[in-house]
Amino acid sequence: MLKLISLRLLAATPNLIGVIVITFILTRALPGDPAAYFAGAAATPEAVEQVRKALGLDRPLIEQFFRYVGDLAQGNLGLSLTTGQPVAQEILTRLPASLELVLAALLLACAIALPLGVLAAVRQGSWIDHLCRLITTMGVSLPVFFTGLLLSYVFYFLLGWAPSPLGRLDPMHSPPPALTGFYLIDALVARDLVAWWSSLKQMILPTLTMAIFVLAPIARMTRASMLAVLSSDFIRTARASGLSAFTVLGRYALRNALLPVVTTLGMVFGFMLGSSVIIEKVFSWPGVGSYAIDALTLSDYAPVQGFVLAMGVLFVLLNLLIDLAYTVIDPRVSLDA
């Protein structure tokens, strides 16, 4: 098993190299001059040139690239010019905020979409099936930023049920001691129920916004996969053998329908990492996505490159977890394939 995992990680190395090269080239092709920005609007051309030389932007592009690769080999993602902090430290500090939001939204979406897709397949043509189609259509039709703004307007501004969408924690409370970076877990470990409740309330609207966005593809794939499995010969045989409906659905149908659903979950997770950038800006969430967007608008290369590289590593690890999940769901699937 460890050998196969190592081979999968080794096979992903060319992909990461491609991510590094493409990101480096694209960031240099972006409009704007970081040297002119950091020199100031009133700076003379000589001052701008001095800043460009200090940043190493006056050197040939190929030399800049090899310097960047050399820093990566030492675990150095560079220095953010806007914050003055190492990019690796900033990403490690902000990444848990993004992952906590994404994972909470994915769990909520699965808790709704999986039962809904199964019921829609079992009762095809019923009101549950029509409700599933309506929800999935709305999920893919509403833009993420619109859903977030709408929920904030209704539940915060009109009804006053939700707290102000200004970060992970109410400004009146202190964050729990950092252990995992996930406020809900850290607050429980520290037995700080006040911080836990405050963090949970702040997460409700952004989590619901993201869950609505990803609920549609999960429910649709679950319904389609269940319909295909329910029409199989082995399901008819199981029913004819006198097995209960719960056993047929849970032990045979759902387990065989999960493989394409797990694949969809992997794709959805990638979409969520991308959409989290928008949601973090709407709800002032201090995640790694908003950090990268702020750096991008200021032509700060290092944070953007570090963000894309971190997302590439996450995708590689996610694909590995999906491969392992295949073997758990269906023992006939082999990682050697």
Secondary structure by P-SEA (a helix, b strand, c coil): caaaaaaaaaaaaaaaaaaaaaaaaaaaaccccaaaaaacccccaaaaaaaaaaacccccaaaaaaaaaaaaaaccccccccccccaaaaaaacaaaaaaaaaaaaaaaaacaaaaaaaaaaacccaaaaaaaaaaaaaaaccaaaaaaaaaaaccccccccccccccccccccccccccccaaaaaaaacaaaaaaaaaaaaaaaaaaaaaaaaaaaaaaaaaaaaaaaacaaaaaaaaacccaaaaaccccccccaaaaaaaaaaaaaaaaaaaaaaaaaaccccaaaaaaaaaaacccaaaaaaaaaaaaaaaaaaaaaaaaaaaacccccccc
